C-alpha cells in the first residue's frame, strides 16, 4: 500500500474519531495538535485503525509512537 493511501485513510479515520473535518493526517501530527485527543479517544483511534487496515498493534507498538508519521510506518510494517 502506498504512503499516500495510508495517509488518506488515516485522515478519514481521524476526522471520524475526533469529529473534526479540518484534521489532515500528516507525518508531524501529534496528540498535542488535536484538542479532542485524550486517552479514551486514543484507544478508539487505534481500534478503528486496526479494523480499517486489518492489522493488530501491541501495547508496546502503540506506546512507542510519537507522531502520525511513526504510526503510518507501523501500519506499513504490518501490511
Backbone as JSON Lines, residues from 0, in Angstrom:
{"i":0,"aa":"X","n":[0.85,-1.18,0.0],"ca":[0.0,0.0,0.0],"c":[0.9,1.24,0.0]}
{"i":1,"aa":"X","n":[0.53,2.21,-0.79],"ca":[1.3,3.46,-0.89],"c":[1.13,4.32,0.36]}
{"i":2,"aa":"X","n":[2.16,5.09,0.68],"ca":[2.07,6.02,1.81],"c":[0.89,6.98,1.65]}
{"i":3,"aa":"X","n":[0.69,7.48,0.44],"ca":[-0.41,8.44,0.23],"c":[-1.75,7.82,0.55]}
{"i":4,"aa":"X","n":[-1.93,6.54,0.23],"ca":[-3.19,5.87,0.54],"c":[-3.35,5.69,2.05]}
{"i":5,"aa":"X","n":[-2.26,5.36,2.73],"ca":[-2.31,5.23,4.19],"c":[-2.73,6.56,4.81]}
{"i":6,"aa":"X","n":[-2.1,7.66,4.37],"ca":[-2.43,8.97,4.94],"c":[-3.86,9.39,4.59]}
{"i":7,"aa":"X","n":[-4.34,9.04,3.4],"ca":[-5.72,9.36,3.03],"c":[-6.69,8.62,3.94]}
{"i":8,"aa":"X","n":[-6.43,7.35,4.16],"ca":[-7.3,6.57,5.06],"c":[-7.23,7.1,6.48]}
{"i":9,"aa":"X","n":[-6.0,7.41,6.94],"ca":[-5.85,7.94,8.29],"c":[-6.59,9.26,8.45]}
{"i":10,"aa":"X","n":[-6.55,10.11,7.45],"ca":[-7.26,11.38,7.53],"c":[-8.75,11.14,7.76]}
{"i":11,"aa":"X","n":[-9.33,10.21,7.03],"ca":[-10.75,9.88,7.21],"c":[-11.03,9.35,8.6]}
{"i":12,"aa":"X","n":[-10.15,8.49,9.11],"ca":[-10.32,7.92,10.44],"c":[-10.23,9.02,11.51]}
{"i":13,"aa":"X","n":[-9.21,9.87,11.39],"ca":[-9.03,10.96,12.37],"c":[-10.24,11.89,12.36]}
{"i":14,"aa":"X","n":[-10.73,12.22,11.17],"ca":[-11.89,13.12,11.08],"c":[-13.11,12.49,11.73]}
{"i":15,"aa":"X","n":[-13.27,11.19,11.56],"ca":[-14.42,10.5,12.15],"c":[-14.28,10.38,13.67]}
{"i":16,"aa":"X","n":[-13.14,9.91,14.14],"ca":[-12.93,9.69,15.57],"c":[-13.01,11.0,16.35]}
{"i":17,"aa":"X","n":[-12.41,12.07,15.8],"ca":[-12.36,13.34,16.51],"c":[-13.45,14.31,16.08]}
{"i":18,"aa":"X","n":[-14.3,13.87,15.15],"ca":[-15.42,14.69,14.67],"c":[-14.94,16.1,14.26]}
{"i":19,"aa":"X","n":[-13.89,16.13,13.44],"ca":[-13.28,17.39,13.01],"c":[-12.81,17.24,11.56]}
{"i":20,"aa":"X","n":[-13.56,17.84,10.65],"ca":[-13.26,17.71,9.23],"c":[-12.05,18.52,8.78]}
{"i":21,"aa":"X","n":[-11.45,19.27,9.7],"ca":[-10.28,20.06,9.31],"c":[-8.97,19.3,9.55]}
{"i":22,"aa":"X","n":[-9.04,18.16,10.22],"ca":[-7.82,17.39,10.5],"c":[-7.29,16.75,9.22]}
{"i":23,"aa":"X","n":[-6.0,16.88,9.02],"ca":[-5.32,16.2,7.93],"c":[-4.18,15.38,8.54]}
{"i":24,"aa":"X","n":[-4.2,14.08,8.31],"ca":[-3.14,13.22,8.83],"c":[-1.86,13.52,8.06]}
{"i":25,"aa":"X","n":[-0.86,13.99,8.78],"ca":[0.45,14.29,8.19],"c":[1.51,13.77,9.15]}
{"i":26,"aa":"X","n":[2.72,13.52,8.66],"ca":[3.73,12.84,9.49],"c":[4.01,13.51,10.83]}
{"i":27,"aa":"X","n":[4.0,14.82,10.88],"ca":[4.38,15.52,12.11],"c":[3.22,15.72,13.1]}
{"i":28,"aa":"X","n":[2.0,15.31,12.74],"ca":[0.83,15.48,13.61],"c":[0.99,14.65,14.89]}
{"i":29,"aa":"X","n":[0.7,15.28,16.05],"ca":[0.76,14.58,17.33],"c":[-0.54,14.81,18.1]}
{"i":30,"aa":"X","n":[-0.68,14.1,19.22],"ca":[-1.87,14.25,20.06],"c":[-2.03,15.68,20.56]}
{"i":31,"aa":"X","n":[-0.93,16.36,20.77],"ca":[-0.99,17.75,21.25],"c":[-1.62,18.69,20.24]}
{"i":32,"aa":"X","n":[-1.64,18.28,18.96],"ca":[-2.2,19.13,17.9],"c":[-3.71,19.0,17.78]}
{"i":33,"aa":"X","n":[-4.31,18.02,18.45],"ca":[-5.74,17.74,18.31],"c":[-6.4,17.88,19.68]}
{"i":34,"aa":"X","n":[-7.27,18.86,19.81],"ca":[-7.9,19.18,21.1],"c":[-8.59,17.98,21.74]}
{"i":35,"aa":"X","n":[-9.27,17.18,20.94],"ca":[-10.08,16.09,21.48],"c":[-9.29,14.8,21.73]}
{"i":36,"aa":"X","n":[-8.0,14.81,21.45],"ca":[-7.19,13.6,21.54],"c":[-6.78,13.35,22.98]}
{"i":37,"aa":"X","n":[-7.55,12.5,23.66],"ca":[-7.24,12.11,25.03],"c":[-7.07,10.6,25.08]}
{"i":38,"aa":"X","n":[-6.91,10.05,26.26],"ca":[-6.62,8.62,26.36],"c":[-7.77,7.76,25.82]}
{"i":39,"aa":"X","n":[-8.99,8.16,26.07],"ca":[-10.13,7.38,25.58],"c":[-10.23,7.44,24.06]}
{"i":40,"aa":"X","n":[-10.09,8.63,23.49],"ca":[-10.17,8.74,22.04],"c":[-8.97,8.07,21.38]}
{"i":41,"aa":"X","n":[-7.84,8.01,22.08],"ca":[-6.66,7.33,21.55],"c":[-6.95,5.84,21.38]}
{"i":42,"aa":"X","n":[-7.61,5.24,22.36],"ca":[-7.98,3.83,22.27],"c":[-8.94,3.62,21.09]}
{"i":43,"aa":"X","n":[-9.94,4.48,20.99],"ca":[-10.89,4.38,19.89],"c":[-10.19,4.53,18.54]}
{"i":44,"aa":"X","n":[-9.25,5.47,18.48],"ca":[-8.49,5.7,17.26],"c":[-7.7,4.45,16.87]}
{"i":45,"aa":"X","n":[-6.99,3.87,17.81],"ca":[-6.16,2.69,17.5],"c":[-7.02,1.5,17.09]}
{"i":46,"aa":"X","n":[-8.15,1.3,17.77],"ca":[-9.04,0.2,17.41],"c":[-9.62,0.39,16.0]}
{"i":47,"aa":"X","n":[-9.97,1.62,15.67],"ca":[-10.52,1.92,14.34],"c":[-9.45,1.7,13.27]}
{"i":48,"aa":"X","n":[-8.22,2.1,13.56],"ca":[-7.12,1.91,12.6],"c":[-6.86,0.41,12.4]}
{"i":49,"aa":"X","n":[-6.84,-0.35,13.5],"ca":[-6.62,-1.79,13.38],"c":[-7.71,-2.43,12.51]}
{"i":50,"aa":"X","n":[-8.95,-2.05,12.74],"ca":[-10.07,-2.62,11.98],"c":[-9.99,-2.22,10.51]}
{"i":51,"aa":"X","n":[-9.7,-0.95,10.25],"ca":[-9.68,-0.45,8.87],"c":[-8.56,-1.08,8.05]}
{"i":52,"aa":"X","n":[-7.38,-1.2,8.65],"ca":[-6.22,-1.71,7.92],"c":[-6.01,-3.22,8.11]}
{"i":53,"aa":"X","n":[-6.86,-3.86,8.92],"ca":[-6.74,-5.3,9.2],"c":[-5.36,-5.65,9.75]}
{"i":54,"aa":"X","n":[-4.95,-4.87,10.76],"ca":[-3.68,-5.09,11.44],"c":[-3.94,-5.16,12.93]}
{"i":55,"aa":"X","n":[-2.92,-5.56,13.67],"ca":[-3.03,-5.63,15.13],"c":[-1.78,-5.0,15.74]}
{"i":56,"aa":"X","n":[-1.99,-4.15,16.76],"ca":[-0.88,-3.48,17.42],"c":[-0.73,-4.02,18.84]}
{"i":57,"aa":"X","n":[0.5,-4.16,19.28],"ca":[0.74,-4.49,20.68],"c":[0.77,-3.2,21.49]}
{"i":58,"aa":"X","n":[0.68,-3.33,22.8],"ca":[0.75,-2.15,23.66],"c":[2.09,-1.44,23.49]}
{"i":59,"aa":"X","n":[3.16,-2.2,23.32],"ca":[4.47,-1.57,23.13],"c":[4.57,-0.85,21.79]}
{"i":60,"aa":"X","n":[3.9,-1.41,20.75],"ca":[3.85,-0.72,19.45],"c":[3.24,0.67,19.64]}
{"i":61,"aa":"X","n":[2.08,0.71,20.24],"ca":[1.33,1.96,20.41],"c":[2.06,2.91,21.35]}
{"i":62,"aa":"X","n":[2.63,2.37,22.41],"ca":[3.31,3.2,23.4],"c":[4.57,3.88,22.89]}
{"i":63,"aa":"X","n":[5.13,3.34,21.83],"ca":[6.39,3.9,21.32],"c":[6.18,4.97,20.26]}
{"i":64,"aa":"X","n":[4.92,5.21,19.86],"ca":[4.64,6.17,18.79],"c":[4.72,7.6,19.29]}
{"i":65,"aa":"X","n":[5.33,8.48,18.48],"ca":[5.44,9.89,18.84],"c":[4.67,10.81,17.9]}
{"i":66,"aa":"X","n":[4.33,10.32,16.7],"ca":[3.59,11.15,15.75],"c":[2.93,10.26,14.71]}
{"i":67,"aa":"X","n":[2.17,10.87,13.82],"ca":[1.42,10.11,12.82],"c":[2.37,9.48,11.79]}
{"i":68,"aa":"X","n":[3.52,10.1,11.56],"ca":[4.49,9.51,10.65],"c":[4.94,8.13,11.14]}
{"i":69,"aa":"X","n":[5.21,8.04,12.43],"ca":[5.61,6.75,13.01],"c":[4.45,5.76,12.97]}
{"i":70,"aa":"X","n":[3.23,6.25,13.15],"ca":[2.05,5.39,13.06],"c":[1.92,4.84,11.65]}
{"i":71,"aa":"X","n":[2.09,5.68,10.65],"ca":[1.99,5.24,9.25],"c":[3.06,4.19,8.94]}
{"i":72,"aa":"X","n":[4.27,4.38,9.47],"ca":[5.34,3.4,9.28],"c":[4.99,2.07,9.94]}
{"i":73,"aa":"X","n":[4.39,2.15,11.12],"ca":[3.97,0.94,11.84],"c":[2.9,0.2,11.03]}
{"i":74,"aa":"X","n":[1.93,0.93,10.53],"ca":[0.88,0.3,9.7],"c":[1.51,-0.38,8.5]}
{"i":75,"aa":"X","n":[2.4,0.33,7.81],"ca":[3.05,-0.22,6.61],"c":[3.81,-1.49,6.97]}
{"i":76,"aa":"X","n":[4.46,-1.53,8.12],"ca":[5.24,-2.71,8.51],"c":[4.35,-3.92,8.82]}
{"i":77,"aa":"X","n":[3.08,-3.67,9.14],"ca":[2.15,-4.75,9.49],"c":[1.36,-5.26,8.29]}
{"i":78,"aa":"X","n":[1.41,-4.54,7.18],"ca":[0.61,-4.94,6.0],"c":[1.32,-6.03,5.21]}
